[in-house]
Amino acid sequence: MDRSRMMMPRRYSELFVETLLFVSAITSILVMLLIFYFLIHESIPAFSELGIISLLAGMKWHPSGDIYGFLPLITASLTITILALFINIAIGFPLAIYLAELAGPRSKAILKPAIELLAGVPSIVYGFLGVIILVSYLQDSFDMLTGRSILAGSILLGVMFIPYLTTICEDALRAVPGEFKEGSLALGANRWQTIRNVTIPAASSGITAAVLLNIGSIIGETMAVLLVVGNVARIASPYYDIFDQGATFTSVIAGEMGEVARGSTHYHALFAVGLILLLVVSILSLIADFARARIRKKFGGY
């Protein structure tokens, strides 16, 4: 009897925790749905008035002339994302391999906290340093009229998200069972062959998810890119000119939303930009989850 009385409070506490977690999960889903609903509701006037094809394929973004085309924003966002991701992977992935497989205790004790500290630096600080150091360096080195450019945005975002990619990839590499590595070494493979042919493929689900999630983070970054990219919504001439100024989805929203008249076409067009951005990031997140599940299944659940 006493034992059953003792179990009652524990049962109620577990039920309370389960209910709290369930409500939190449902609330998160509802908030996400409300965000989608609000963006769609505010974007419909722009799509109705200007047309979906006209918005997505428009060559100019010129609000003062009531011209709203997303193509300059799309091209600049894609260029910056591709270049930033290249820098991100070229530095972050080897660093993750070094920390997970090669670094000694002393090196790891220094590098690991330093990387985690960099991950906690606010984006506005990166943007400020980009304006003071990176923009000035590019302007002087390449004899540019202004250092604010697509290249500056790419370099800044590429460096800014290295800690995130490194941390996730390192965790994925560490999660590979030791039996895999020991079996490879026992069969005569050296350390580098084991890393290349066993560890990296077995951790590919986490690595793929890290890359895709980083793409979403790069596309969604606002303040840092706003300060260094120039925020000039035009297609570069030629289109691959990374020294030209540009504007991304996020920089246009942050730079123009504060001055726009509520209910105007410009106002609704900015919400349409936000909707497209949210759809892109959501799709990337779903692809990351799908790729991680497929690769994990391929390698026996790891």
N, C-alpha and C positions, 0 to 999 in steps of 0.2 A: 504493500500500500504506500509506504513511504517512498519506495523507488518510483512508482508511477507518478507521485506528486512531484518528485524531482525532475522527471522527464517532461512534465507539462510546460514549465517555463522555457525549456530548451526547444521544445517543439514550436511554441509560439514565436520564439526569437528567430528560428529558421524560417518559419512562414512569413514573418515580417521582412526578413532580408530578401527572400524570394520575391515577395510582392514589390518591394522597393526596386529591385533590379528589373522586374518586368515593367513596372511603370516607367523607369528610366529609359528602357529600350523603346517602349511605345512612344514616349515623349520625343525621343530623338528622331524616330521615323516621322512623326507628325510634324515636327519642326522642319524637317527636310521637305516634306510634301507641301507645307505652307510656303516655304521659300520658292519652290518650283511654281506653285500656284500664283504667288504674287508677281514673280518675274514674267510668267506667261501672260497674266492679266494686264500688266503694264506694257508688254511688248506687242500685244495684238494690234493696237492702233497704228503702230509703225509698220508692221507687216501688212496690214490692210491698206494703208494709205500709199506706201511706197512699193509694196510687193516683195515677196521673199527673194526672188531671183535678182531683182534690182538691188536689194540690200547686200546680198552675199557676193554678187559679181560686180558691184559698182566700183569704178576705178578711182573715185575721189571721195574724200571725206571733208566736206566744206560746210559746216553748220550755218555760217552767215549767209550762204547762198542757198540754203535748204537742199544741199546735196549730201546724201548719206550713202556711202559705199564702204563695205567692210573689207574689200580686197587689200587696201594699203595696210590695214590692221592685221589681216591674216598673214600677208607676206612677211611683215616685220616680226610678228610673233613667232612664225615658223622658223625664220632665219635665226633669230636670237635663241630659240629653244634648241635648234640643232647644234649650233656652235657651242652654246653653253653646256649641252649634254656631252658633246665631244670632250670638252675640257674637264667636265665632271668625271667622266668615266676614265679618261686617260690618267688622271691623278688619283681619284678616289678608289678605284678598283685595285690597282697595284698596292696602294697603301693598306687596303683591307686585307689583302693576301699576306702582306708583310706582318701586320699585327696578329693575324690569326694563326699563321704557320711558321714564321721565321723569326719574329722579334724575341729577344731575350727579356727576362724579367725587368731589367733596368730600363731598357728602351720602351717597353710597354708601359711601365710606371710613369714615364714622362709623356709619351705620345697620346696615350688613351685619355688622360684628363684634359690635355690640351685640345684634342679634337672635340671632346664633349663641351668644353668651354666655348669653343668657336661656334658650336651648334646653338648655344644659348644667346649669342650676340644678336640684338634686335636688327631688323633689316634696315631701319633708318640709319643706324650707325654704319653699316656697309655702304649705304647710299652716300652718306656724308664723306666717308673715306674715298669713295669712288669719284666724287666731285673734286675733292681736294688733291688727290694723288693721281688716279687713273686718267681722268679727263685732261688734266694738265699735261701729263706725260704723253698721251696720244697727240694732243695738240702740238706740242713742241717736237715730237719725234717724227711725225708724218706731215708736218707743215699744214695742218688743217685749220680752217677758219674757226672751228670750235671742236673740242674733243668729244662733245656729246654726240654719240653716234650709235649705230647698231653694234659695232664692234665693242664699244665700251660696255653696253648692256650685256653682251654675250660673255665678255670676260668677267664682269662683276658677278653675274648670276652663276656662271660656271664655278667660280671660286667659292661663292657664298654657300652653295649646296653640297660641296665636297664632304663636310662632316656628316650630313644625313646619309648620303650614299655609302660612305665608308663604314658607318656604324651598322647599318642594316646588312650590308654585305659581309662584314666581319661576323655578325651574329649568325648569319646563314652558313658561313664556312665553319664556324665553331660547332654548329649543330650536326655536322656530318659525323656519324658514329665512328669511333676509333677503330672498330673492326674492319671498316672499309680500307683505311690507310694501312693498317697492319697487314692485311691480306695482300695489298699491292706491294708493300715492301718485302713481304715474305716470298713473293713470286719473282723477285729480282729487280723490280723497278726502283729507280733512285728517287730522291725526294722531289725533284722538279717534275719527273714523270708522274709521280703520285698526285701532286697538286694539279697538274694539267689534265690528266686523264681520269682521275677518280674524285678528288675533292671538289673541283669546280663543277663538273657535271652533276654530282650529287647535291650540290648547293644551288643549282641553277634556278630552282623555283624561287628561292628568296632573292637571288640576284636579279632575276627578271622582274619580280615585284618591286624591288628597290629602284630599278631603272624607270619603270613605268610610273611609279609614284613620284619620282623626282621630276619626270616630265610635267606631271600635273602641278607640282610645286613651282617649277620654273615658269610655266605659263601663267599661274595665278599670282605670282609675286607682283607687288604694286609699288611701294614707296621707293625701293632701291632702283628699279628700272626707270621710274618716273624722273628721278634726279639726273640720270646719266644718258638717257636715250635721245633726248631732245624734244620728244613729244610733238613731232611734226608729222601729221598723217598724210604721207605721200608715198608712192611707190618709187623706190630708188631707181635711178637711171645711170647705168644699167641696173637691172633688178638685183644683181648679185653684189652691188657696191656696198660693202659693209662699213665703209667710212662715211656714208651718208646718214643723215638723221632719220628717225622713224618714230612710230608710235605703236604701242601694243594695245591689246584689249583693255588691260588694267590701267595703263597710263592715261588712256583717253577717258575712262570712267572717272578716275581720281582727279584728273586735270580739269574736266568740264562740268561734272555734276554739280559743283557748288555754285556755278554761275548760270545754270540753265533755268528757264521759266517752267514752273510746274505745269504739266498738261500739254506742253508744246510738242511738236514733232521731234525736236531735238531731244527732249526729255524721254520720250518713248523709245527713240532710237538708241539711246544709251542703255535703257533697260534691255533692249534687244541684244545689244553687245554683251551685257551681263548674262543673258540667257544662253547665248551661244557659248560663252566661256564656261558656264556651269555645266552645260551638256558635254563639252569636250572633256572637262576634268572628271565628270561622272563616268563617262564611257571609258576613259583611261583606267579609272579605279576598278571598274568591272572587268576589263581585260586583264588587269594585273591579278585579280582574284582568280579568274578563269585559268590564266597561264600558270599560276602558282599551283592550283589544284591539279592540272593536267601533268605538269612536270613532277610534282610530288607523287602522284599515282604511278608514273613511269618508273620512279626510283624506289618503289616499295614503301611509300608513305613518309619518306624523309624530306 
